[in-house]
């Protein structure tokens, strides 16, 4: 019997949900099937170091090391945002996340003087790092959730993901080189409209093309939706404790609003760019 006198097996879905949320959740997997914190930390450090080396080998003298590290820090934080959005909306807004990084990097990238000649390339690289991180984080979390539902061991999935990532990185680069040998990219068959969106965004945020009051509007929206997210989190904690929290579902989430805007605007942007001479 519950504290309110009802049975855990009650047909009332609200009562059943409250009991499920307030009860001690079972462990996700046996301890022997989990990845240790030591393995996680070592893998994170090695992957970050490998990313820094790869960027500076592929693009020597184009982006400073400190900006690469900043891009990785933003990628780690924005990956959490991407995973949360994926869980709440079933859509990972990687395109919006990359544009957010491009906007933030416009504040730290020189736009005048000799150092400004690489500002567009730096902006593109920072956005690419963030988008790749958010995309991979969302895909891996979906894999782990599917494995959890099927009862698969997280450790086996982890090593499978490591092997697949290593092999996939080499194969994808080789396939791209094959395409570029046969087709002109961008060209008549492969116009790559998303690439134009990236380039135009980089040129826009590193130049003087943004409308007035954009910074003020963005700061205001960030404050409003940060407060909304905090209130939603507080309400969910109340619901887990069995307290009233019916109003939580009526508070709009900033991520969901942003996903709705980007989903409506992206096709229009792609169509406009593709139709332009």
C-alpha positions as CSV (number, residue, x, y, z in Angstrom):
1,X,0.0,0.0,0.0
2,X,1.1,3.6,-0.7
3,X,1.1,6.4,1.7
4,X,-2.2,7.7,0.2
5,X,-3.9,4.4,0.7
6,X,-3.8,3.2,-2.9
7,X,-2.3,0.1,-4.3
8,X,0.9,0.2,-6.4
9,X,-1.1,-1.8,-9.0
10,X,-3.8,0.7,-9.2
11,X,-5.3,1.4,-12.6
12,X,-4.9,5.1,-12.1
13,X,-2.0,6.0,-14.4
14,X,-1.1,9.1,-12.4
15,X,-0.8,7.1,-9.1
16,X,1.2,4.4,-10.9
17,X,3.6,7.0,-12.4
18,X,4.1,8.7,-9.0
19,X,4.9,5.4,-7.4
20,X,7.3,4.4,-10.2
21,X,9.1,7.8,-9.9
22,X,9.3,7.8,-6.2
23,X,10.5,4.2,-5.9
24,X,14.2,3.2,-6.0
25,X,15.0,2.5,-9.6
26,X,16.7,-0.8,-10.5
27,X,20.4,-0.5,-11.6
28,X,20.8,-0.1,-15.4
29,X,23.1,-3.1,-15.6
30,X,25.2,-5.4,-13.4
31,X,28.4,-3.7,-12.2
32,X,30.5,-6.1,-14.2
33,X,28.9,-4.9,-17.4
34,X,29.4,-1.2,-16.8
35,X,32.3,1.0,-18.0
36,X,34.5,2.2,-15.1
37,X,35.1,5.9,-14.4
38,X,38.8,5.3,-15.0
39,X,38.1,4.1,-18.6
40,X,35.8,7.0,-19.2
41,X,38.3,9.6,-18.1
42,X,41.2,8.1,-20.0
43,X,39.1,7.7,-23.2
44,X,37.9,11.3,-22.9
45,X,41.4,12.7,-22.5
46,X,42.8,10.6,-25.3
47,X,40.0,11.5,-27.7
48,X,40.3,15.3,-26.9
49,X,44.1,15.1,-27.5
50,X,43.6,13.2,-30.7
51,X,41.1,15.8,-31.9
52,X,43.5,18.6,-31.2
53,X,46.4,16.8,-33.1
54,X,44.1,16.0,-36.0
55,X,42.9,19.6,-36.4
56,X,46.4,21.0,-36.4
57,X,47.7,18.4,-38.8
58,X,44.9,18.9,-41.2
59,X,44.8,22.7,-40.9
60,X,48.3,23.8,-39.9
61,X,48.7,27.4,-38.9
62,X,45.0,28.2,-39.4
63,X,43.5,27.9,-36.0
64,X,45.3,28.6,-32.7
65,X,45.5,25.8,-30.1
66,X,43.6,27.8,-27.5
67,X,40.7,28.3,-29.9
68,X,40.7,24.5,-30.6
69,X,40.5,23.8,-26.9
70,X,37.7,26.4,-26.6
71,X,35.8,24.7,-29.4
72,X,36.1,21.3,-27.6
73,X,34.9,22.8,-24.3
74,X,31.8,24.2,-26.1
75,X,31.4,20.9,-27.8
76,X,31.2,19.0,-24.5
77,X,28.7,21.4,-23.1
78,X,26.5,21.6,-26.2
79,X,26.6,17.8,-26.5
80,X,24.6,17.7,-23.3
81,X,22.1,20.1,-24.8
82,X,21.8,17.9,-27.9
83,X,21.2,14.8,-25.9
84,X,18.6,16.5,-23.8
85,X,16.9,17.8,-26.9
86,X,16.9,14.4,-28.4
87,X,15.3,12.9,-25.3
88,X,12.6,15.5,-25.1
89,X,11.8,16.1,-28.8
90,X,13.2,13.0,-30.6
91,X,15.3,15.5,-32.7
92,X,19.0,16.3,-32.2
93,X,19.3,20.0,-33.2
94,X,23.0,19.6,-34.4
95,X,22.6,22.3,-37.0
96,X,21.4,24.9,-34.5
97,X,24.1,23.8,-32.0
98,X,26.8,24.4,-34.7
99,X,25.4,27.8,-35.5
100,X,25.4,28.7,-31.8
101,X,29.1,27.8,-31.7
102,X,29.7,29.9,-34.8
103,X,28.0,32.9,-33.1
104,X,30.0,32.5,-29.9
105,X,33.3,32.2,-31.8
106,X,32.5,35.4,-33.6
107,X,33.0,37.1,-30.2
108,X,36.6,35.8,-29.8
109,X,37.8,35.6,-33.4
110,X,39.6,38.7,-34.7
111,X,37.7,40.4,-37.5
112,X,40.3,43.1,-38.3
113,X,44.0,43.1,-38.9
114,X,46.3,40.3,-40.2
115,X,44.7,37.7,-37.9
116,X,41.3,38.2,-39.5
117,X,42.3,36.4,-42.7
118,X,41.5,33.0,-41.2
119,X,38.4,34.1,-39.2
120,X,35.9,32.3,-41.5
121,X,38.0,29.1,-41.5
122,X,38.3,29.2,-37.7
123,X,34.5,29.8,-37.4
124,X,33.8,26.8,-39.7
125,X,36.1,24.5,-37.8
126,X,34.6,25.5,-34.4
127,X,31.1,24.8,-35.6
128,X,32.1,21.5,-37.2
129,X,33.7,20.3,-34.0
130,X,30.5,21.1,-32.0
131,X,28.1,19.6,-34.5
132,X,30.2,16.4,-34.8
133,X,30.3,16.1,-31.0
134,X,26.6,16.7,-30.5
135,X,25.7,14.3,-33.4
136,X,27.9,11.5,-32.1
137,X,26.7,12.0,-28.5
138,X,23.0,11.7,-29.6
139,X,23.7,8.6,-31.8
140,X,25.6,6.9,-29.0
141,X,22.9,7.6,-26.4
142,X,20.3,6.2,-28.8
143,X,22.4,3.1,-29.2
144,X,22.8,2.7,-25.4
145,X,19.1,3.2,-24.8
146,X,18.2,0.6,-27.4
147,X,20.7,-1.8,-25.8
148,X,19.3,-1.1,-22.4
149,X,15.8,-2.0,-23.6
150,X,17.1,-5.2,-25.1
151,X,19.3,-6.1,-22.1
152,X,22.7,-5.7,-23.8
153,X,25.8,-5.1,-21.8
154,X,26.9,-1.4,-21.9
155,X,30.6,-2.5,-21.9
156,X,30.1,-4.6,-25.0
157,X,28.3,-1.7,-26.7
158,X,31.1,0.6,-25.7
159,X,33.9,-1.4,-27.3
160,X,31.7,-2.0,-30.3
161,X,31.3,1.8,-30.7
162,X,35.0,2.3,-30.3
163,X,35.8,-0.2,-33.1
164,X,33.0,1.1,-35.3
165,X,34.2,4.7,-34.8
166,X,37.8,3.9,-35.7
167,X,36.9,1.9,-38.8
168,X,34.1,4.3,-39.9
169,X,36.5,7.3,-39.7
170,X,38.9,5.7,-42.2
171,X,36.2,4.3,-44.5
172,X,34.3,7.6,-44.7
173,X,37.4,9.6,-45.5
174,X,38.3,7.1,-48.2
175,X,34.8,7.1,-49.7
176,X,34.8,10.9,-49.8
177,X,38.2,10.9,-51.7
178,X,36.6,8.4,-54.2
179,X,33.7,10.7,-54.7
180,X,35.9,13.8,-55.3
181,X,37.9,11.8,-57.9
182,X,34.8,11.0,-59.9
183,X,32.6,14.1,-59.3
184,X,33.1,17.8,-58.8
185,X,32.1,18.7,-55.2
186,X,30.3,21.1,-55.1
187,X,29.0,20.7,-58.6
188,X,25.9,20.1,-60.7
189,X,25.1,16.7,-59.2
190,X,26.3,17.4,-55.6
191,X,25.6,21.0,-54.8
192,X,26.0,20.7,-51.0
193,X,23.5,23.4,-50.0
194,X,24.2,22.9,-46.4
195,X,27.8,23.8,-47.0
196,X,26.7,27.1,-48.4
197,X,24.6,27.7,-45.2
198,X,27.8,27.1,-43.1
199,X,29.9,29.4,-45.2
200,X,27.4,32.2,-45.3
201,X,26.8,31.9,-41.6
202,X,30.5,32.2,-40.9
203,X,30.8,35.2,-43.2
204,X,27.7,36.8,-41.5
205,X,28.8,36.4,-37.9
206,X,32.4,37.5,-38.6
207,X,31.4,40.5,-40.6
208,X,28.8,43.2,-40.2
209,X,25.8,41.5,-41.6
210,X,23.8,40.8,-38.5
211,X,20.7,43.0,-37.9
212,X,20.8,45.6,-35.0
213,X,19.8,44.5,-31.5
214,X,20.6,40.8,-32.2
215,X,22.9,40.5,-29.2
216,X,20.3,42.0,-26.9
217,X,17.5,39.7,-28.2
218,X,19.7,36.6,-27.9
219,X,20.7,37.5,-24.3
220,X,17.1,38.1,-23.3
221,X,15.9,34.8,-24.9
222,X,18.8,33.0,-23.1
223,X,17.7,34.4,-19.7
224,X,14.0,33.7,-20.2
225,X,14.5,30.1,-21.3
226,X,17.3,29.4,-18.7
227,X,14.8,30.4,-16.0
228,X,12.1,28.3,-17.6
229,X,14.4,25.3,-17.7
230,X,15.3,25.7,-14.1
231,X,11.6,25.9,-13.1
232,X,10.9,22.8,-15.2
233,X,13.7,20.9,-13.4
234,X,12.4,22.0,-10.0
235,X,8.9,20.9,-11.0
236,X,10.2,17.4,-12.1
237,X,11.9,17.0,-8.8
238,X,8.6,17.8,-7.1
239,X,6.8,15.2,-9.3
240,X,9.4,12.6,-8.4
241,X,8.6,13.2,-4.7
242,X,4.9,12.7,-5.4
243,X,4.0,16.4,-5.0
244,X,1.9,18.4,-7.4
245,X,3.6,19.3,-10.6
246,X,0.8,19.4,-13.3
247,X,2.0,22.8,-14.4
248,X,5.4,21.5,-15.6
249,X,4.1,20.4,-18.9
250,X,2.7,23.9,-19.6
251,X,6.2,25.6,-19.4
252,X,7.7,25.7,-22.8
253,X,11.3,24.4,-23.1
254,X,13.9,26.5,-24.8
255,X,15.3,23.6,-26.7
256,X,11.9,22.6,-28.1
257,X,11.2,26.2,-29.2
258,X,14.6,26.4,-30.9
259,X,14.0,23.1,-32.6
260,X,10.7,24.3,-33.9
261,X,12.2,27.5,-35.3
262,X,15.1,25.7,-37.0
263,X,12.8,23.1,-38.5
264,X,10.7,25.8,-40.1
265,X,13.5,28.0,-41.2
266,X,16.1,25.5,-42.5
267,X,14.1,24.3,-45.6
268,X,13.5,28.0,-46.5
269,X,17.2,28.8,-46.2
270,X,18.2,25.8,-48.2
271,X,15.6,26.5,-50.9
272,X,16.7,30.2,-51.1
273,X,20.3,29.3,-51.4
274,X,19.7,26.6,-54.0
275,X,17.6,28.9,-56.1
276,X,20.0,31.8,-56.0
277,X,22.2,32.2,-59.2
